[in-house]
């Protein structure tokens, strides 16, 4: 007859099961504050029953395993939200920095522009005042320093991004190495003793730490190891890692980028996380802001210089450049076969805040791409070298032959103009406040004719004390022919028709190839003369200073739709809007991260109340099992006593 199941073995199995359950509960309680820990549960099952006659008799309990309470979907969601929240947090931090720089009511550009144009108004109001001229020179120097300071602050933010890139890549390499090492330990442990729960928790924690730096996806393999990818770039494959390196930028050596172990630039692959935020901020906020500041500097320098050159200083000399201005930047790819490209601003009204990419398509063909929106411009040199394009977005390119198909260049029309903005004048006497030409009515004229509204559009044929005119231009009225004769007439532009019966209200004329414009009005008598002469000694003349002051409100940027100050205001508004959007995103993703953590904790988190209840339950089970063994021992002793008797 088959033997009955051993009560001792059943009791011992119950004792071991209760002890294992107590140990599992204790492990959960001990790790209640351990980051990334997943609650574990001891899984029990009834032992294989023992056949007895026509029945199966129970044979106790056994430990089937220790399960890790996780939800793969919730863990994946937590990884995604960790990356998103880290991205939003770093983007907001950087956006706040640049917003504080540009919008500062004291250190921003707006107060310096107001003070500068106020000083220009001061010279226009009293052009002969040496004090007003010196104030203008001082404010102009302050304005140039402000441009330089703002550009320096933006470069400091660029430097912070470079430091962030270095630190992030170092940490990424460390974390991917840790994941690969844990993959090895998990693979070995799984093969020898089943699922290593604590190692899996450690790996999940490291993966989330990696997700804080860059957005990653994971693929779990059959042996328990995990592959980790950032976009299309693998970071961990089983027990092997891809070592990332920090290199100088392809075009700008002051910009840091990231390559993989094969030397392939993967900067554009690394998105999400704090590192992805740094790259995105650099492309979408910092570069446009720096270019916007540069465009304001270029617009002010070009327009102010152009008008200043149309004036005359206290020494009777034509005005020169008031401000210095940088040249546009073009970076060639170091791998290019040859060729050269330069850029030149020709129309500030059409300038944008974008950078551009130029690629050689083979033969004489090139393609220029506006980075901000992907707009392309086809260029064909026709075989000429050097070849200068027509105006594109306010600038021209001069291309020298030598580039091979696939060669690339990066064009930055305005990026350096804030740093290059400076004061060209060295003396207040060089301020060209006066107009270079004055008009006069001869003292002995008998009629009522007058000459007014003298403006200068160019100085190509000025001043009137040298070539092509060495002296005064005289206009003499002939009432028989109803015309004004011109003497001298170096360009053959006379006589000028003027009929007092129809033109007395005023008629405009231009001379010297369009350089000088003026108006004749009234009814001159025969032989009356009017003169146009060099305005030497006209220190009290404010015509050019008035024109310079008018530039404050003249719409010279954004296709003649915004003044310099309006363009800067638009820049501040744009950055402010981007910062507010970043604040909204940061709040939203922070909330989503907290929700994802809460969802995970519902499944994987340790609840001390539940564990306390389990502790009491398993303690009672342990005590009952021990009592069972005591009963078995009592039965055994009774049996021995019966046999002895």
HELIX and SHEET records of a PDB file:
HELIX    1   1 UNK A    7  UNK A   30  1                                  24    
HELIX    2   2 UNK A   72  UNK A  103  1                                  32    
HELIX    3   3 UNK A  109  UNK A  125  1                                  17    
HELIX    4   4 UNK A  130  UNK A  193  1                                  64    
HELIX    5   5 UNK A  197  UNK A  213  1                                  17    
HELIX    6   6 UNK A  267  UNK A  269  5                                   3    
HELIX    7   7 UNK A  273  UNK A  281  1                                   9    
HELIX    8   8 UNK A  282  UNK A  286  3                                   5    
HELIX    9   9 UNK A  287  UNK A  308  1                                  22    
HELIX   10  10 UNK A  348  UNK A  350  5                                   3    
HELIX   11  11 UNK A  428  UNK A  430  5                                   3    
HELIX   12  12 UNK A  500  UNK A  503  1                                   4    
HELIX   13  13 UNK A  543  UNK A  550  1                                   8    
HELIX   14  14 UNK A  564  UNK A  604  1                                  41    
HELIX   15  15 UNK A  608  UNK A  644  1                                  37    
SHEET    1   A 2 UNK A  40  UNK A  46  0                                        
SHEET    2   A 2 UNK A  61  UNK A  68 -1                                        
SHEET    1   B 2 UNK A  50  UNK A  52  0                                        
SHEET    2   B 2 UNK A  55  UNK A  57 -1                                        
SHEET    1   C 4 UNK A 217  UNK A 220  0                                        
SHEET    2   C 4 UNK A 226  UNK A 230 -1                                        
SHEET    3   C 4 UNK A 233  UNK A 237 -1                                        
SHEET    4   C 4 UNK A 240  UNK A 241 -1                                        
SHEET    1   D 2 UNK A 245  UNK A 248  0                                        
SHEET    2   D 2 UNK A 256  UNK A 259 -1                                        
SHEET    1   E 2 UNK A 311  UNK A 312  0                                        
SHEET    2   E 2 UNK A 434  UNK A 435 -1                                        
SHEET    1   F 2 UNK A 323  UNK A 324  0                                        
SHEET    2   F 2 UNK A 422  UNK A 423 -1                                        
SHEET    1   G 5 UNK A 329  UNK A 332  0                                        
SHEET    2   G 5 UNK A 408  UNK A 412 -1                                        
SHEET    3   G 5 UNK A 356  UNK A 362 -1                                        
SHEET    4   G 5 UNK A 365  UNK A 370 -1                                        
SHEET    5   G 5 UNK A 376  UNK A 380 -1                                        
SHEET    1   H 3 UNK A 340  UNK A 345  0                                        
SHEET    2   H 3 UNK A 395  UNK A 400 -1                                        
SHEET    3   H 3 UNK A 387  UNK A 388 -1                                        
SHEET    1   I 5 UNK A 437  UNK A 441  0                                        
SHEET    2   I 5 UNK A 529  UNK A 534 -1                                        
SHEET    3   I 5 UNK A 473  UNK A 478 -1                                        
SHEET    4   I 5 UNK A 483  UNK A 487 -1                                        
SHEET    5   I 5 UNK A 496  UNK A 497 -1                                        
SHEET    1   J 3 UNK A 450  UNK A 456  0                                        
SHEET    2   J 3 UNK A 516  UNK A 521 -1                                        
SHEET    3   J 3 UNK A 507  UNK A 511 -1                                        
END                                                                             
